[in-house]
């Protein structure tokens, strides 16, 4: 599976939109680290971010809002929040 910066940013955004659970994000991240193909010029940043997402279900690491802002930033993206009526 080919993993790009956009792929990872979309996964983080999907998690924040509650499209899938933290466990599903972690599972995807673990598979991506093991089986993913990272473009050579982006491999370092992608491996760093995807590996971090793979640890998000470990209590000592977790996944905070701060992480969800910083991780996409490492890939050249920005996270924004929109508050709407329920």
C-alpha positions as CSV (number, residue, x, y, z in Angstrom):
1,X,0.0,0.0,0.0
2,X,1.4,3.4,-1.0
3,X,1.4,5.9,1.8
4,X,1.7,9.6,1.1
5,X,1.5,12.7,3.2
6,X,-2.0,13.2,2.0
7,X,-3.0,9.7,3.0
8,X,-1.8,10.3,6.5
9,X,-3.4,13.7,6.8
10,X,-6.7,12.2,5.6
11,X,-6.5,9.5,8.2
12,X,-5.9,12.0,11.0
13,X,-8.8,14.2,9.7
14,X,-11.0,11.1,9.5
15,X,-10.3,10.2,13.1
16,X,-11.1,13.8,14.2
17,X,-14.4,13.7,12.3
18,X,-15.2,10.4,14.1
19,X,-15.3,8.4,10.9
20,X,-13.4,5.6,12.6
21,X,-12.2,4.8,16.1
22,X,-8.8,5.3,17.7
23,X,-8.3,1.5,17.5
24,X,-8.9,1.6,13.8
25,X,-6.4,4.4,13.3
26,X,-3.8,2.5,15.3
27,X,-4.5,-0.7,13.3
28,X,-4.1,1.2,10.0
29,X,-0.9,2.9,11.3
30,X,0.6,-0.4,12.4
31,X,-0.2,-2.0,9.0
32,X,1.3,1.0,7.2
33,X,4.6,0.8,9.1
34,X,4.9,-2.9,8.3
35,X,3.5,-3.1,4.7
36,X,3.4,0.5,3.5
37,X,5.5,2.0,0.7
38,X,6.7,5.4,1.6
39,X,8.0,7.8,-1.2
40,X,11.8,8.1,-0.6
41,X,11.8,11.9,-0.3
42,X,9.0,11.7,2.3
43,X,10.0,8.5,4.2
44,X,11.5,10.1,7.3
45,X,8.6,12.4,8.0
46,X,6.0,9.8,7.1
47,X,7.6,7.1,9.2
48,X,7.8,9.4,12.2
49,X,4.2,10.4,12.0
50,X,2.7,7.0,11.2
51,X,4.8,5.3,13.9
52,X,3.5,7.9,16.4
53,X,-0.1,7.2,15.4
54,X,0.6,3.5,15.9
55,X,1.3,4.2,19.6
56,X,-1.8,6.2,20.2
57,X,-3.6,3.4,22.0
58,X,-0.9,3.1,24.6
59,X,-1.9,5.0,27.7
60,X,1.6,6.6,28.2
61,X,1.4,8.0,24.7
62,X,-2.3,8.6,23.8
63,X,-3.3,11.1,21.1
64,X,-4.1,14.6,22.2
65,X,-5.5,17.6,20.3
66,X,-2.0,19.0,20.4
67,X,-0.7,15.8,18.7
68,X,-3.5,16.1,16.1
69,X,-2.2,19.7,15.3
70,X,1.5,18.9,15.3
71,X,1.5,15.6,13.4
72,X,-0.2,17.0,10.2
73,X,2.1,20.1,10.5
74,X,5.1,17.8,10.2
75,X,3.6,16.8,6.8
76,X,2.8,20.3,5.6
77,X,-0.8,20.4,6.7
78,X,-2.7,22.5,9.3
79,X,-5.6,21.3,11.5
80,X,-8.6,23.6,12.0
81,X,-11.6,23.4,14.2
82,X,-15.1,24.5,13.3
83,X,-17.8,24.6,16.0
84,X,-21.3,24.2,14.7
85,X,-24.7,23.8,16.4
86,X,-25.7,20.2,17.3
